[in-house]
Amino acid sequence: MSMAEYKGKVKNIHDTPFGYTMSVIGGKWKMVIIYLLAEGDAVRFNELKRQIGAITYRTLSAQLKELEADGLVHREEFPQVPPKVVYSLTPKAISLLPVLESLCEWGVENQ
């Protein structure tokens, strides 16, 4: 489906594939988190926090939970002391990476 198929028919943006996509990756931090997770195999919470910098622990935790609920992030907890939790991308999120790559290319061309 393309945007052209919805031209003049959109009553509510949330009912379109675009609306769904934006609900999953929209917001200030979700695409940043996906981008950083795409760079590594599995990343620990504090490493993500260090790489992002300006995000609070609470916000990072909430964004990771939302991404996990949407099926984009896999959370793996290891039963050890101290607890170890790592995050990685799911196949669903990996299928989104070409779209993010296109956004990066657009940024290079228009920066």
C-alpha positions in Angstrom: 0.0 0.0 0.0 1.1 3.5 -0.7 0.1 6.9 0.5 -1.6 7.5 -2.8 -4.2 4.9 -2.1 -5.4 6.9 0.9 -5.5 10.3 -0.7 -8.8 11.9 0.1 -10.0 8.9 2.2 -8.3 9.5 5.5 -10.7 10.2 8.3 -8.3 9.4 11.1 -4.5 9.2 10.5 -4.3 6.5 13.1 -6.3 4.2 10.9 -3.7 4.2 8.2 -0.4 2.2 7.9 1.4 5.5 8.3 -0.4 6.1 11.5 0.5 2.7 12.8 4.1 3.1 11.9 4.3 6.5 13.7 2.6 5.1 16.8 5.3 2.4 16.9 8.4 4.5 16.2 7.1 8.1 16.9 8.3 10.2 19.8 11.6 11.7 20.7 13.7 8.6 21.6 12.4 5.5 19.9 14.2 5.8 16.6 17.4 6.8 18.5 17.1 3.6 20.6 16.5 1.5 17.5 19.5 3.1 15.8 21.8 2.4 18.7 20.6 -1.2 19.1 21.2 -1.7 15.4 24.9 -0.9 15.9 25.4 -3.7 18.4 24.4 -7.2 19.1 22.9 -6.8 22.6 23.2 -3.7 24.7 22.8 -3.2 28.4 20.5 -0.5 29.8 23.3 1.7 31.3 25.2 1.5 28.0 22.2 2.8 26.1 21.8 5.5 28.7 25.4 6.6 28.3 25.2 6.6 24.5 22.0 8.7 24.5 23.1 11.0 27.3 20.2 13.5 27.6 17.5 10.8 28.4 16.4 10.1 31.9 16.4 6.6 33.3 12.6 6.7 33.7 12.1 7.8 30.1 14.5 5.2 28.7 12.8 2.5 30.7 9.4 3.5 29.5 10.5 3.7 25.8 12.2 0.3 26.0 9.0 -1.2 27.5 6.9 0.3 24.7 9.3 -0.9 22.0 9.2 -4.4 23.6 5.4 -4.3 23.8 5.3 -3.4 20.1 7.6 -6.3 19.2 10.6 -4.3 18.2 12.9 -4.9 21.1 13.8 -8.2 22.8 14.7 -8.0 26.5 16.8 -10.8 27.9 17.4 -11.1 31.6 20.2 -13.3 33.0 19.7 -14.8 36.5 22.8 -13.7 38.2 24.0 -11.3 40.9 24.0 -8.4 40.0 21.2 -8.8 37.5 22.2 -8.5 33.9 19.6 -7.4 31.3 20.4 -6.8 27.6 18.3 -5.4 24.8 18.4 -6.3 21.1 16.4 -5.8 18.0 13.7 -8.3 16.9 13.3 -9.4 13.3 10.4 -7.0 13.1 12.7 -4.1 14.0 15.4 -5.3 11.7 12.9 -5.1 8.8 12.5 -1.4 9.7 16.2 -0.7 9.3 16.1 0.0 5.6 13.5 2.7 6.3 15.8 4.3 8.9 18.7 4.0 6.4 16.6 6.0 3.9 16.0 8.7 6.5 19.8 8.9 7.1 20.4 9.2 3.4 17.8 12.0 3.2 19.6 13.7 6.0 23.0 13.5 4.2 21.4 15.0 1.1 19.6 17.8 2.8 21.7 18.7 5.8 
